[in-house]
Amino acid sequence: MNSLAYKIDILVIGGGQAGLSAAYHLGRLGLKGGKGYLVLDKSPQPGGAWQFRWPTLTMRTINRLHDLPGMGFAEVLDPGQTEVRAAEAVPAYFRAYEERFHLPVYRPVTARLVCDRGERLRVETDRETFSARGIINATGTWDAPQIPYYPGRELFLGRQMHTHDYHRPEEFAGRRVAIVGAGISALQMLDEISRVTDTIWLTRRPPEFRDAEFTAEDGRAAVARVEDRVRQGLIPGSVVSVTGIPYNPAIRAMQARGVLNRQPMFSEITPTGLRWPDGREEAVDIILWATGFRSALDHLAPLQLREENGGIRMTGRLATQVARDPRVHLVGYGPSASTIGANRAGGAAARELVDHLGLATQEDPQT
Ligand SMILES: Cc1cc2nc3c(=O)[nH]c(=O)nc-3n(C[C@H](O)[C@H](O)[C@H](O)COP(=O)(O)OP(=O)(O)OC[C@H]3O[C@@H](n4cnc5c(N)ncnc54)[C@H](O)[C@@H]3O)c2cc1C
């Protein structure tokens, strides 16, 4: 085994919105790219998880992309260009951003394990090994699709897939598709797939459509609820559980087309379809699990950051600092799992970690 470990003050793991925001602030605080801080990113190109989003997700159908600190998206894409694919536009923006601020992003590199080595943290990757004084983890959720277990799952003869694997509706033509989930992605896929084939829509609870506009205050209240959970060491919970689904024109049109007939969850998967507790069965060819993602944190397992209930107790100004190990910050996690949250969290984590490690060399003008 190669025991040489490259010494670095702060290692940022993940080069999406959260990681780039953290890197920007580390640079502004005077850390030098390379020895001072380095971003490791598993993705082949700039863009974080946006580069993997399905082609029909456009700048019109995403919720909203918040600008990274110090450079607006409008510098790369005219705000009127709403039909551009998110998987092209956002990576172009992130690439320009990395270049503008000379961010030291090393890719593709996957962090495999982070271990406590007393004064330092050892980070094993699929390339070199690093020895860091602190870590800002920004690995997002895209690599951790979540699929609930239902009996019979392994016996199903059709195809099972997750939002993560979705490309375009045409691939479902002629198949009967069960779409599971009550989030925005589930509804977008239901909208698209129901135009080309027969669909069934299943959710655990009746979905909560929100008629009123989602105001900035609603956003703050939703974030505060998730922040409160992680400060208590609880698992953050899904985005929809705090925001609800907007009752927008697309949803109204789906209702008019008769595709919003939500069914309760089945209790079992059979080789050819789904079975409910009352014995009713439906044949389906494909089960599309739009059941969300969890945070991709497996590489941090050796640090034993989790509480008994599986949550991670967070502290610090924006709840980015792990209470059990203050050298570790999680950004894009819990209350900061949105582009706006990731942005702010990156700044807060950079400043707190630099202070904690006694590395501060200059004031971040963004403070
Ligand atoms: C379908 C979908 C649509 C969304 N739409 C919106 C929206 O419109 N507005 C909004 O605010 N939010 C949206 N979100 C949430 C959004 O993804 C986040 O807010 C934000 O983009 C996440 O940024 P991030 O930096 O935390 O993660 P990511 O963009 O996922 O970046 C994480 C990076 O870390 C890398 N990585 C992962 N594991 C490792 C590892 N072990 N080692 C090294 N690198 C690693 C990944 O390759 C990736 O490049 C959406 C999410 C989904 C799933």
The ligand as a Gaussian input file, in Angstrom:
#p B3LYP/6-31G(d) Opt

LIG

0 1
 C      -33.405000      16.419000     -10.059000
 C      -32.975000      17.489000      -9.126000
 C      -33.288000      18.817000      -9.403000
 C      -32.893000      19.829000      -8.539000
 N      -33.252000      21.107000      -8.824000
 C      -32.871000      22.104000      -7.988000
 C      -33.190000      23.469000      -8.265000
 O      -33.821000      23.791000      -9.259000
 N      -32.777000      24.422000      -7.383000
 C      -32.052000      24.110000      -6.257000
 O      -31.694000      25.011000      -5.490000
 N      -31.733000      22.841000      -5.976000
 C      -32.123000      21.830000      -6.802000
 N      -31.812000      20.523000      -6.501000
 C      -31.022000      20.247000      -5.335000
 C      -29.596000      20.497000      -5.862000
 O      -29.071000      19.359000      -6.426000
 C      -28.716000      21.045000      -4.829000
 O      -29.280000      22.136000      -4.230000
 C      -27.341000      21.479000      -5.290000
 O      -27.158000      21.566000      -6.675000
 C      -26.461000      20.459000      -4.742000
 O      -25.159000      20.941000      -4.808000
 P      -24.036000      20.134000      -4.069000
 O      -22.780000      20.865000      -4.343000
 O      -24.421000      19.933000      -2.657000
 O      -24.050000      18.683000      -4.729000
 P      -23.748000      18.122000      -6.191000
 O      -24.139000      19.050000      -7.273000
 O      -24.342000      16.760000      -6.186000
 O      -22.162000      18.019000      -6.232000
 C      -21.482000      17.045000      -5.484000
 C      -20.196000      16.737000      -6.196000
 O      -19.425000      15.885000      -5.337000
 C      -18.895000      14.838000      -6.091000
 N      -18.696000      13.677000      -5.205000
 C      -19.616000      12.858000      -4.667000
 N      -19.038000      11.920000      -3.908000
 C      -17.704000      12.155000      -3.975000
 C      -16.555000      11.514000      -3.421000
 N      -16.678000      10.456000      -2.610000
 N      -15.330000      12.004000      -3.720000
 C      -15.191000      13.082000      -4.521000
 N      -16.240000      13.730000      -5.074000
 C      -17.483000      13.272000      -4.794000
 C      -19.929000      14.565000      -7.161000
 O      -19.348000      13.871000      -8.239000
 C      -20.393000      15.985000      -7.493000
 O      -19.577000      16.541000      -8.515000
 C      -32.181000      19.498000      -7.353000
 C      -31.859000      18.171000      -7.082000
 C      -32.263000      17.165000      -7.950000
 C      -31.915000      15.730000      -7.619000

